[in-house]
Amino acid sequence: MNSHQEIKLWTPLTKVLVGIMALGILIILYRLVAGLGAVTNLNDRFPWGLWIGMDVLGGVAMAAGGFLIAGAVYILNMKKYKPIVRASILNAFFGYVLAATAISLDIGIPYRIWHPVFMWQIHSIMWVVAIHVVLYTTTLATESSPMFFEKFKMEKAVKFVHAILTPVVLFGVLLSVLHQSSLGAVYLIVPAKMSPFWYSSQLPTMFLASAVMMGLSMVSFETIVSGRAFKHEINMDILSGLARGMVIAAVIYLGMKMWFLVKGPGIAAVFSGSMEGIMYLLEMVISVFIPIGLLATKTARADMKRIFAADILVIAGVLINRLNVAIFGMYRDAGVRGAWYFPSWMEIVVTLAFISFAIVGFKVSAKYLRLFPESDSKS
Amino acid sequence: MANTNSISKGVLVDLTHCIGCRGCQVACKSWNERSVKETTMYGNFTNPPELNSECYTNIRYIEQEKDSQPVWSFIKNQCLHCKNPACVSACPVKALRKTAAGPVTYDFSRCIGCRYCMLACPFYIPKYEWEKALPWVRKCTFCSERIKADMIPACVKVCPTKTMFYGNYEDVLKEANARLTKNPGKYVNHIYGKDEAGGTSWIYLSDVPFESLGFDMKIPAKELPDLTWAYITKIPVVIVGVLAAGAVSWAITRRNKNMDREEKP
């Protein structure tokens, strides 16, 4: 038996999520007909908003688990993580499909999304980002294809993908390292516009480090939630390992953040009571300080409740970081003479629809595909 | 004779000459066939209050005190046409280009509407047609079509007080320096745009401090595209590094795996 028939799909939660998705699709259609101005609160001073900050920057960071676990299993041969490799890759695939969809809707002329593939401009970080999205989404599709081929009993295709899997995974690791960091590099060109709380020459490295934290936390979070939902045993050894990796990344990230805080605006500026200071403090406490505190010791990293709490905090905290970079860090410079930005309800619903799609899609996949092959024999 | 319209052009805006008649605003609208956006009174003569997709240039009106006398300043506001523009480097599809004659031009047929140019521009110049289903990025064109035809830009031509000095960039900069040295005490000792963002084709002289007129003094005196180019040039190093490290660790772990297998009969 390959699939988990015991997973109930049509639960009240699913119904709500499908409802949000339906409303989201209506808004997307309206956006395509009426333009960005009718649907979003974007304006000339704030050309990028929630869809870029949350769906694209956040979605891609959430997907970092895919390259980390695939790399650990297929390149570094860390067999321990094999049971979660398929789920991690599928999760990353959903993340990238959603980020690509979001960017297609956010650009003014969606049907020209293919232009960067043919109209090269190697000086543009946006071009670098666009090429990475195309290549890495293809890579993730290849990495997750065996699940689908198995479903349809295409054994030759499964064999072929397995034969090329190691180089494909290595290519995926490379693309991810470049893509995660290049999203930070997008903002290198606004030294005068972005608040010094977030602007630094090391934005690319910090985006990569925080994406590693986010990716590992996301995988850990999913392992716990799907373990509970699908009633299979949760391997504490895997969770502790993920938590350890997350703490190491968080300590490196914290060091960089502190270095640039002291070098730039200074620690006192955080407590000046400004909106920027408050957002910076909120971000740091949630994404770094509490999670490191929760998981500092080895015994703490054997406690699933602590790990689960830290996972949620890191996911929320890194999302706040992306919103700070994309929106709140721009307020001081752009928000003059009455200019402001806060997402419209329609922008928020579309973002929620994307998240709903990811949850429902993952659930459907867990039911019909061999997402957790190791748990087959146990059930 | 060399083709004069392929030499990089520039404009010196001498703010001490401007009387705020807005003739340039009207000429610009007329040449570029721009419509209007309705505005309301808000206690300032600047109208529209900000540049927008229908308005490529406007005059900012600022009243302040100098030597305990009220003084008005009128600031001509439009794209500065950077020498190495952030927007051009930002555009992923080369819809924006810096032409040899100076203007930064826009080609809608390539544009995907990502608006990275709007984010990248330190002067908040590119504007978007938010209300349209197929929107354009809009900004001052430096009348590139007129320059091509050996005509001077519409706003420069119409100005009754010679606020704008148009010519080859080298001559324009020379003129700015000459005015500074010939009139000691008249101007603040700064040519705005000479160094800002690595230098712009449009430069300014003023008799009151630039920061009091809304000019952004935080903009670094370096070409902004260098900041992102520094990252892009590291990409080949990362490619080689990750592939090499990955291949080596894969080989090592594979050897270990094989040894494990041999140990277990």
Interface residues (C-beta under 8 A of the other chain):
Chain A: L32 V33 A34 G35 L36 G37 A38 L42 N43 D44 R45 P47 W48 G71 Y74 I75 L76 N77 I103 D106 I107 G108 I109 R112 I113 H115 P116 M119 W120 Q121 I122 H123 S124 I125 M126 W127 V128 V129 A130 T166 L170 V173 L174 V177 L178 S181 S182 A185 V186 L188 I189 V190 P191 A192 K193 S201 P204 A334 R337 A339
Chain B: P49 E50 L51 N52 S53 A86 S89 A90 C91 P92 V93 K94 R110 C111 I112 G113 C114 R115 Y116 M118 L119 A120 P122 Y124 K127 Y128 W130 E131 K132 A133 L134 P135 D216 K218 I219 P220 L224 P225 L227 T228 W229 A230 Y231 I232 I235 V238 I239 V242 L243 G246 A247 S249 W250 T253 R254 N256 K257
